[in-house]
């Protein structure tokens, strides 16, 4: 049995979970999230906790057991606390600016790049215009948005210039050496 799938999900104060057949909706102080549970996995409310149980022991069901529990736990955490992803821009002349529901980036191209933020994701740019903090309640959407933002100018292999996650370590190549 899955070690992750066996753990009960404790619900913090102010979070309501509604289970109707295969659909699960979670409401909390930060917002609402919904998800359709796959076949072979049941979600049961018991003593103020959520339990994820599988119907049979087929390979597919075993694979979905822990995944379903993790996704539901992320929904509960998202509507109660929220998630954030910190990013930084490294390089001379590279900067960001927040404009409404988008981020305008100067990434060394001949034109500024406008990155529209999906609904449910907010962005803050620090005073130096090199730090970006993305926040939202949907962990998957937040991670995908951060990955799309990073792909606009991923760190290069020689100097590490570009957009990176805050504590990401980049292995730099040595480059050419002078003649001996």
Order of alpha helices (4+ residues) and beta strands (2+ residues): alpha-beta-beta-beta-beta-beta-beta-alpha-beta-beta-beta-beta-beta-beta-alpha-beta
